[in-house]
Amino acid sequence: MELEQELPRGYAEVLASLRDQVRSAQHRARRAANTAMIELYWGIGRTILNRQAIESWGSKVLGRLSADLRAEFPHMKGFSPRNLAYMRSFASAWNGPGPIQQQAVAELPWGHITILLTKFKDRPTRDWYAAKAVQHGWSRPVLEHHILTRLHTRTGAAPNNLEARLPGEGTDLSRDLAKDPLVLDFLGLTEEAEELAIEEAMTLRMSQTLAEFGPGFAFVARQYRLTIEGDDEFFIDLLLFHIPSNRYVVVELKAGKFRPEHLGQLNFYVAVVDDLLRLHHHAPTVGILVCGSKNDRTVRYALDGSTQPLAVTSYTYETLPAEEKAALPSPAAITAALAHGGAGSPSE
């Protein structure tokens, strides 16, 4: 206590500033170390490629090279025969005229790069995912999820009125918030899934659900209760917060085909969240309706009559290749999990 009284005025602010500087320096050092390692791996792979072009360097030679490198550098763990093969593939996959440090892939962790090498044979697709992973800071599981659901083929925005209701920022929001369609195969449900089952499964697999919606989403609540003057109660299926744009996002789930009255409910929820939850520094709330199917022309007519910024997207099942689908949990497993956890009614 006596020490605190002797501290000069402004000490706490200075300490906070120095902490930020230290953390920033640590981040730059880790990033620089990772980039140096990626450049090293690319260089080793390039050397192996060049030698193989001149003389026969088969698996036995790579095995001996692995043993010699590990003996010389016993504290380094990246010189296994398998990793050397990945380095060769890395140099072969990114073999352009420019140095590797000028490519987006040089900023990725090695684990991300091995995933790209394993999943894709064409460079444009690898480069697309590498650039997105760097831009959004995707973790390895998020990168794997987006590859599994073929995000690069689903760049269109869902029908929305965001530009009309939020002039100046609607175009960016429609790109960032309103992906169409959402691929929810990982939920292990069927086309006939009811809203509650979809909602339960989404909650169980929330990390993948948020990854499918896009970068920057945070889970707030499922079946979020809205109480108006102590009498009327309403429940939002999923309430999210989009951190990059600093706004609440209301998500309503409809298992069947889109109907215009669905937007009336969503429009109401968005208005209430804006009034009861939104703080003065928050951007306007956006609503997203996720439905089983939709007629885009019907959706656009309905959006024209909505006063709040809304988007309507569909979800798809059975869209993945059979071998990738086999890696997902079965509908029976999800059903068992739901039964074990207990399925409440939407009003609970």
The 8 nearest C-alpha neighbors of each residue, nearest first, counted from 0:
[[1, 3, 2, 4, 5, 6, 7, 11],
 [0, 2, 4, 3, 5, 6, 7, 8],
 [3, 1, 5, 0, 4, 6, 7, 10],
 [2, 4, 0, 6, 5, 1, 7, 10],
 [3, 5, 1, 2, 6, 0, 7, 8],
 [4, 6, 2, 3, 7, 1, 0, 8],
 [7, 5, 3, 4, 10, 2, 8, 9],
 [8, 6, 10, 9, 5, 4, 3, 11],
 [7, 9, 10, 6, 11, 12, 5, 4],
 [10, 8, 12, 11, 7, 13, 6, 14],
 [9, 11, 13, 12, 8, 7, 14, 6],
 [12, 10, 14, 13, 9, 15, 8, 16],
 [13, 11, 15, 9, 14, 10, 16, 17],
 [12, 14, 16, 10, 15, 11, 17, 9],
 [13, 15, 11, 17, 16, 12, 10, 18],
 [16, 14, 18, 12, 13, 17, 11, 19],
 [17, 15, 13, 19, 14, 18, 12, 20],
 [18, 16, 20, 14, 19, 15, 21, 13],
 [17, 19, 15, 21, 20, 16, 14, 22],
 [20, 18, 16, 22, 17, 21, 23, 15],
 [21, 19, 17, 23, 18, 22, 24, 16],
 [20, 22, 24, 18, 23, 19, 25, 17],
 [23, 21, 25, 19, 24, 20, 26, 18],
 [22, 24, 20, 26, 25, 21, 19, 27],
 [25, 23, 27, 21, 26, 22, 28, 20],
 [26, 24, 22, 28, 23, 27, 21, 29],
 [25, 27, 23, 29, 24, 28, 30, 22],
 [28, 26, 30, 24, 25, 29, 31, 23],
 [27, 29, 25, 31, 30, 26, 32, 24],
 [30, 28, 32, 26, 31, 27, 33, 25],
 [29, 31, 27, 33, 28, 32, 26, 34],
 [30, 32, 28, 34, 33, 29, 27, 35],
 [33, 31, 29, 35, 30, 34, 28, 36],
 [32, 34, 36, 30, 35, 31, 29, 37],
 [35, 33, 31, 37, 36, 32, 105, 106],
 [34, 36, 32, 38, 33, 37, 31, 39],
 [35, 37, 39, 33, 38, 34, 40, 32],
 [38, 36, 34, 40, 39, 35, 105, 41],
 [37, 39, 41, 35, 36, 40, 42, 34],
 [40, 38, 36, 42, 37, 41, 35, 43],
 [41, 39, 37, 43, 42, 38, 86, 44],
 [40, 42, 44, 38, 90, 39, 43, 86],
 [41, 43, 45, 39, 44, 40, 38, 46],
 [44, 42, 46, 40, 45, 41, 39, 47],
 [43, 45, 87, 86, 41, 47, 90, 42],
 [44, 46, 42, 48, 90, 43, 47, 41],
 [47, 45, 43, 49, 44, 48, 42, 50],
 [46, 48, 44, 50, 45, 49, 51, 87],
 [49, 47, 45, 51, 46, 50, 44, 87],
 [48, 50, 46, 52, 51, 47, 45, 53],
 [51, 49, 53, 47, 52, 48, 54, 46],
 [50, 52, 48, 56, 54, 53, 49, 55],
 [51, 53, 49, 50, 54, 48, 55, 47],
 [52, 54, 50, 51, 49, 55, 56, 48],
 [55, 53, 51, 52, 50, 56, 49, 57],
 [54, 56, 51, 57, 53, 52, 50, 60],
 [57, 55, 51, 60, 54, 58, 50, 61],
 [56, 58, 59, 60, 55, 61, 51, 62],
 [57, 59, 61, 60, 62, 56, 80, 63],
 [60, 58, 62, 61, 57, 63, 56, 64],
 [59, 61, 63, 62, 58, 57, 56, 64],
 [62, 60, 64, 58, 63, 59, 65, 80],
 [61, 63, 59, 65, 60, 64, 80, 58],
 [62, 64, 60, 66, 65, 61, 67, 59],
 [65, 63, 61, 67, 62, 66, 60, 68],
 [64, 66, 62, 68, 63, 78, 67, 79],
 [65, 67, 63, 69, 64, 68, 70, 62],
 [68, 66, 70, 64, 69, 65, 63, 71],
 [69, 67, 71, 65, 70, 66, 72, 64],
 [70, 68, 72, 73, 66, 71, 67, 65],
 [69, 71, 67, 68, 73, 72, 66, 65],
 [70, 72, 68, 69, 73, 67, 66, 74],
 [71, 73, 69, 70, 74, 75, 68, 67],
 [74, 72, 69, 70, 75, 71, 76, 68],
 [73, 75, 72, 76, 69, 71, 70, 77],
 [76, 74, 73, 72, 77, 69, 78, 68],
 [77, 75, 78, 74, 79, 73, 69, 72],
 [78, 76, 75, 79, 82, 83, 69, 40],
 [77, 79, 65, 76, 82, 83, 69, 80],
 [78, 80, 82, 81, 65, 77, 83, 76],
 [81, 79, 83, 82, 62, 65, 61, 84],
 [82, 80, 84, 79, 83, 85, 78, 86],
 [81, 83, 85, 79, 84, 80, 78, 86],
 [84, 82, 86, 80, 85, 81, 78, 79],
 [83, 85, 81, 87, 82, 86, 80, 88],
 [84, 86, 82, 88, 83, 87, 89, 81],
 [87, 85, 44, 89, 83, 84, 88, 40],
 [86, 88, 44, 84, 90, 89, 85, 48],
 [89, 87, 85, 91, 86, 90, 92, 84],
 [90, 88, 86, 92, 87, 91, 85, 93],
 [91, 89, 44, 45, 41, 87, 93, 88],
 [90, 92, 88, 94, 89, 93, 87, 45],
 [93, 91, 89, 90, 94, 88, 122, 116],
 [94, 92, 90, 91, 95, 89, 99, 122],
 [93, 95, 91, 90, 92, 96, 97, 99],
 [96, 94, 97, 93, 98, 99, 92, 91],
 [95, 97, 94, 98, 99, 93, 101, 102],
 [96, 98, 95, 99, 101, 102, 94, 100],
 [99, 97, 100, 101, 96, 102, 95, 94],
 [98, 100, 101, 102, 105, 97, 38, 93],
 [101, 99, 105, 102, 98, 38, 34, 103],
 [102, 100, 99, 98, 103, 97, 105, 104],
 [101, 103, 104, 99, 100, 105, 98, 106],
 [104, 102, 105, 130, 106, 129, 101, 133],
 [103, 105, 106, 107, 102, 129, 130, 112],
 [106, 104, 100, 103, 107, 102, 34, 37],
 [107, 105, 104, 103, 34, 133, 108, 33],
 [108, 106, 104, 105, 111, 109, 133, 112],
 [109, 107, 110, 111, 33, 112, 106, 37],
 [108, 110, 112, 111, 113, 107, 37, 33],
 [111, 109, 113, 112, 108, 114, 139, 107],
 [112, 110, 114, 109, 108, 113, 139, 107],
 [113, 111, 109, 115, 114, 110, 116, 108],
 [112, 114, 116, 110, 115, 111, 117, 109],
 [115, 113, 117, 111, 112, 116, 118, 110],
 [114, 116, 112, 118, 113, 117, 125, 119],
 [117, 115, 113, 114, 118, 119, 112, 89],
 [116, 118, 114, 115, 119, 113, 120, 112],
 [117, 119, 115, 116, 114, 120, 146, 125],
 [120, 118, 121, 116, 115, 117, 125, 124],
 [119, 121, 122, 118, 116, 125, 117, 92],
 [122, 120, 119, 123, 124, 125, 92, 126],
 [121, 123, 125, 124, 126, 120, 92, 93],
 [124, 122, 126, 125, 121, 127, 128, 120],
 [125, 123, 127, 126, 122, 121, 128, 119],
 [124, 126, 122, 128, 127, 123, 115, 129],
 [125, 127, 129, 123, 124, 128, 122, 130],
 [128, 126, 124, 130, 125, 129, 123, 131],
 [127, 129, 131, 125, 130, 126, 132, 124],
 [128, 130, 126, 132, 104, 127, 131, 125],
 [129, 131, 133, 127, 128, 103, 132, 126],
 [132, 130, 134, 128, 133, 129, 135, 127],
 [131, 133, 137, 129, 136, 135, 130, 134],
 [132, 134, 136, 130, 131, 135, 129, 107],
 [135, 133, 131, 132, 136, 130, 137, 129],
 [134, 136, 132, 137, 133, 131, 214, 215],
 [135, 137, 133, 132, 134, 138, 131, 214],
 [138, 136, 132, 135, 141, 142, 139, 133],
 [137, 139, 141, 140, 142, 136, 132, 111],
 [138, 140, 142, 141, 111, 143, 137, 110],
 [141, 139, 143, 142, 138, 144, 137, 207],
 [142, 140, 144, 138, 143, 139, 137, 210],
 [143, 141, 139, 145, 144, 140, 137, 146],
 [144, 142, 140, 146, 141, 145, 147, 139],
 [143, 145, 141, 147, 142, 146, 140, 148],
 [146, 144, 148, 150, 142, 147, 143, 149],
 [145, 147, 149, 143, 144, 148, 142, 150],
 [146, 148, 144, 145, 149, 143, 323, 319],
 [147, 149, 145, 146, 150, 144, 182, 319],
 [150, 148, 146, 151, 147, 152, 145, 153],
 [149, 151, 153, 145, 152, 148, 146, 154],
 [152, 150, 149, 153, 154, 127, 124, 128],
 [151, 153, 150, 149, 154, 155, 148, 124],
 [154, 152, 150, 151, 155, 179, 180, 149],
 [153, 155, 152, 151, 156, 178, 150, 179],
 [156, 154, 153, 179, 178, 157, 174, 180],
 [157, 155, 178, 177, 179, 174, 173, 158],
 [156, 158, 179, 312, 177, 178, 311, 159],
 [159, 157, 311, 310, 156, 299, 295, 298],
 [160, 158, 310, 161, 309, 157, 311, 302],
 [159, 161, 163, 162, 308, 309, 302, 164],
 [162, 160, 169, 308, 164, 163, 165, 159],
 [169, 161, 163, 166, 165, 164, 160, 170],
 [164, 162, 160, 161, 165, 166, 169, 308],
 [163, 165, 161, 308, 162, 160, 166, 307],
 [164, 166, 162, 169, 161, 163, 168, 167],
 [167, 165, 162, 168, 163, 169, 164, 161],
 [166, 168, 169, 165, 162, 170, 171, 163],
 [169, 167, 170, 171, 166, 165, 172, 162],
 [162, 168, 170, 161, 172, 165, 171, 166],
 [171, 169, 173, 172, 168, 162, 174, 161],
 [170, 172, 174, 169, 173, 168, 175, 176],
 [173, 171, 169, 175, 174, 170, 176, 168],
 [172, 174, 177, 170, 176, 171, 175, 156],
 [173, 175, 171, 172, 156, 176, 177, 170],
 [176, 174, 172, 173, 177, 171, 213, 178],
 [177, 175, 172, 173, 174, 178, 213, 212],
 [176, 178, 173, 157, 156, 174, 310, 175],
 [179, 177, 156, 157, 180, 176, 181, 155],
 [180, 178, 157, 312, 156, 181, 155, 313],
 [179, 181, 313, 314, 312, 178, 182, 315],
 [180, 182, 314, 179, 183, 313, 178, 315],
 [183, 181, 315, 314, 184, 180, 148, 316],
 [182, 184, 185, 186, 181, 315, 316, 314],
 [185, 183, 316, 186, 187, 182, 317, 315],
 [184, 186, 183, 187, 327, 328, 207, 182],
 [185, 187, 184, 188, 183, 200, 201, 204],
 [186, 188, 330, 185, 329, 328, 184, 333],
 [189, 187, 330, 186, 192, 190, 184, 197],
 [188, 190, 191, 192, 187, 316, 330, 317],
 [189, 191, 192, 316, 188, 291, 315, 254],
 [190, 192, 189, 193, 254, 255, 188, 291],
 [193, 191, 189, 190, 196, 188, 254, 197],
 [192, 194, 196, 254, 195, 197, 191, 253],
 [193, 195, 197, 254, 196, 253, 252, 198],
 [194, 196, 198, 197, 193, 199, 345, 344],
 [197, 195, 199, 198, 193, 194, 200, 192],
 [198, 196, 194, 200, 195, 199, 201, 193],
 [197, 199, 195, 201, 196, 200, 194, 202],
 [200, 198, 196, 202, 201, 197, 195, 203],
 [199, 201, 203, 197, 202, 198, 186, 196],
 [202, 200, 198, 204, 203, 205, 199, 197],
 [201, 203, 205, 199, 200, 204, 198, 221],
 [202, 204, 200, 201, 205, 199, 206, 186],
 [205, 203, 201, 202, 206, 207, 200, 208],
 [204, 206, 208, 202, 201, 207, 203, 209],
 [207, 205, 209, 208, 204, 210, 141, 203],
 [208, 206, 210, 209, 205, 204, 211, 144],
 [209, 207, 205, 211, 210, 206, 201, 204],
 [208, 210, 212, 206, 211, 207, 216, 205],
 [209, 211, 207, 213, 208, 212, 141, 206],
 [212, 210, 208, 213, 209, 207, 181, 182],
 [211, 213, 209, 210, 208, 176, 178, 181],
 [212, 214, 210, 211, 209, 215, 175, 216],
 [215, 213, 216, 210, 135, 212, 209, 175],
 [214, 216, 242, 241, 243, 217, 213, 240],
 [217, 215, 241, 240, 214, 209, 242, 239],
 [216, 218, 240, 239, 241, 219, 215, 242],
 [217, 219, 239, 220, 240, 216, 238, 209],
 [220, 218, 239, 238, 217, 240, 221, 237],
 [221, 219, 238, 223, 237, 218, 222, 239],
 [220, 222, 237, 223, 236, 238, 235, 219],
 [223, 221, 236, 235, 234, 237, 224, 220],
 [222, 224, 235, 234, 221, 220, 225, 238],
 [225, 223, 234, 233, 222, 226, 235, 232],
 [224, 226, 233, 232, 234, 227, 223, 235],
 [227, 225, 232, 231, 229, 224, 228, 233],
 [228, 226, 231, 229, 230, 232, 225, 233],
 [229, 227, 230, 226, 231, 232, 225, 275],
 [228, 230, 227, 226, 231, 232, 225, 233],
 [231, 229, 228, 227, 232, 226, 233, 225],
 [230, 232, 227, 226, 229, 233, 228, 225],
 [233, 231, 226, 225, 227, 230, 224, 234],
 [232, 234, 225, 224, 226, 231, 235, 346],
 [235, 233, 224, 222, 223, 225, 236, 346],
 [236, 234, 222, 223, 237, 238, 224, 251],
 [235, 237, 222, 251, 221, 250, 234, 252],
 [238, 236, 221, 250, 235, 220, 222, 249],
 [237, 239, 249, 220, 219, 248, 250, 221],
 [240, 238, 218, 248, 219, 217, 247, 249],
 [239, 241, 247, 217, 248, 216, 246, 242],
 [240, 242, 216, 246, 215, 245, 243, 244],
 [241, 243, 245, 215, 244, 240, 216, 246],
 [244, 242, 245, 241, 215, 246, 216, 214],
 [243, 245, 242, 246, 241, 282, 172, 281],
 [246, 244, 242, 281, 243, 282, 241, 247],
 [247, 245, 282, 281, 241, 284, 244, 240],
 [246, 248, 240, 284, 239, 241, 249, 285],
 [249, 247, 285, 239, 240, 286, 284, 238],
 [248, 250, 286, 238, 287, 237, 285, 239],
 [251, 249, 287, 237, 288, 286, 238, 236],
 [250, 252, 288, 236, 289, 287, 237, 249],
 [253, 251, 289, 194, 290, 288, 254, 250],
 [254, 252, 290, 194, 255, 289, 291, 251],
 [253, 255, 291, 194, 193, 290, 192, 252],
 [256, 254, 291, 253, 290, 292, 257, 191],
 [255, 257, 292, 291, 293, 290, 258, 254],
 [256, 258, 293, 290, 292, 255, 259, 261],
 [257, 259, 260, 261, 256, 262, 298, 293],
 [260, 258, 261, 301, 262, 257, 298, 263],
 [259, 261, 263, 262, 258, 264, 301, 257],
 [262, 260, 259, 263, 264, 258, 265, 257],
 [263, 261, 265, 260, 264, 266, 259, 301],
 [262, 264, 266, 260, 261, 265, 267, 259],
 [263, 265, 267, 262, 266, 261, 268, 260],
 [264, 266, 262, 268, 267, 263, 269, 286],
 [265, 267, 263, 269, 264, 268, 262, 307],
 [268, 266, 264, 270, 265, 269, 263, 271],
 [269, 267, 265, 271, 270, 266, 272, 264],
 [268, 270, 272, 266, 271, 267, 286, 284],
 [269, 271, 273, 267, 268, 272, 274, 266],
 [270, 272, 274, 268, 273, 269, 275, 267],
 [273, 271, 276, 269, 275, 274, 270, 268],
 [274, 272, 277, 270, 271, 275, 276, 284],
 [273, 275, 271, 272, 276, 270, 277, 269],
 [274, 276, 272, 273, 271, 277, 225, 278],
 [277, 275, 272, 273, 274, 278, 271, 247],
 [276, 278, 273, 281, 275, 272, 274, 279],
 [279, 277, 281, 280, 276, 273, 282, 275],
 [278, 280, 281, 277, 282, 283, 276, 273],
 [281, 279, 278, 282, 277, 245, 246, 283],
 [282, 280, 278, 246, 245, 279, 277, 283],
 [281, 283, 246, 245, 284, 280, 244, 247],
 [284, 282, 246, 281, 285, 273, 247, 277],
 [283, 285, 247, 246, 248, 273, 269, 282],
 [286, 284, 248, 308, 309, 249, 283, 269],
 [287, 285, 249, 309, 248, 250, 269, 310],
 [288, 286, 310, 250, 311, 309, 249, 289],
 [287, 289, 311, 251, 250, 252, 312, 290],
 [290, 288, 252, 312, 313, 253, 311, 251],
 [291, 289, 253, 313, 254, 292, 257, 252],
 [290, 292, 255, 254, 256, 313, 314, 253],
 [293, 291, 256, 313, 290, 257, 255, 294],
 [292, 294, 257, 256, 295, 313, 291, 290],
 [293, 295, 297, 296, 298, 292, 257, 256],
 [296, 294, 298, 297, 293, 299, 158, 300],
 [295, 297, 299, 298, 294, 300, 301, 293],
 [298, 296, 300, 294, 295, 299, 301, 259],
 [297, 299, 295, 301, 296, 300, 302, 294],
 [298, 300, 302, 296, 301, 297, 295, 303],
 [299, 301, 297, 303, 298, 302, 296, 304],
 [302, 300, 298, 299, 303, 304, 259, 297],
 [301, 303, 299, 305, 304, 300, 298, 160],
 [304, 302, 300, 301, 305, 299, 160, 306],
 [303, 305, 302, 301, 306, 300, 299, 263],
 [306, 304, 302, 303, 307, 266, 301, 262],
 [305, 307, 304, 308, 266, 164, 303, 302],
 [306, 308, 305, 266, 309, 164, 269, 270],
 [309, 307, 161, 164, 285, 160, 286, 165],
 [310, 308, 286, 159, 287, 285, 160, 307],
 [311, 309, 159, 287, 158, 177, 157, 288],
 [312, 310, 288, 158, 287, 157, 289, 159],
 [313, 311, 289, 157, 179, 180, 288, 290],
 [314, 312, 290, 180, 292, 291, 289, 181],
 [313, 315, 181, 180, 182, 291, 183, 290],
 [314, 316, 182, 183, 181, 180, 313, 318],
 [317, 315, 184, 318, 183, 182, 190, 189],
 [316, 318, 319, 184, 315, 324, 320, 189],
 [319, 317, 316, 315, 320, 184, 182, 148],
 [318, 320, 324, 317, 323, 321, 148, 147],
 [321, 319, 323, 322, 324, 318, 317, 325],
 [322, 320, 324, 323, 325, 319, 317, 326],
 [321, 323, 325, 324, 320, 326, 319, 327],
 [324, 322, 325, 320, 326, 321, 319, 147],
 [323, 325, 321, 326, 327, 322, 319, 320],
 [324, 326, 322, 323, 327, 321, 328, 329],
 [325, 327, 324, 323, 328, 322, 329, 321],
 [328, 326, 324, 325, 185, 329, 187, 323],
 [329, 327, 187, 332, 330, 326, 333, 185],
 [328, 330, 332, 331, 187, 327, 333, 188],
 [331, 329, 187, 333, 188, 332, 334, 328],
 [332, 330, 334, 329, 333, 335, 187, 328],
 [331, 333, 335, 329, 330, 334, 328, 336],
 [332, 334, 336, 330, 335, 331, 337, 187],
 [335, 333, 331, 337, 336, 332, 330, 338],
 [336, 334, 338, 332, 333, 337, 339, 331],
 [337, 335, 333, 339, 334, 338, 340, 332],
 [336, 338, 334, 340, 339, 335, 341, 333],
 [337, 339, 335, 341, 336, 340, 334, 342],
 [338, 340, 336, 337, 341, 335, 334, 342],
 [341, 339, 337, 338, 336, 342, 335, 199],
 [340, 342, 338, 339, 337, 343, 336, 199],
 [343, 341, 337, 338, 340, 344, 199, 195],
 [342, 344, 347, 341, 345, 346, 195, 199],
 [343, 345, 346, 347, 342, 195, 222, 341],
 [346, 344, 347, 343, 222, 195, 234, 236],
 [345, 347, 344, 234, 222, 233, 343, 224],
 [346, 344, 345, 343, 222, 234, 224, 223]]
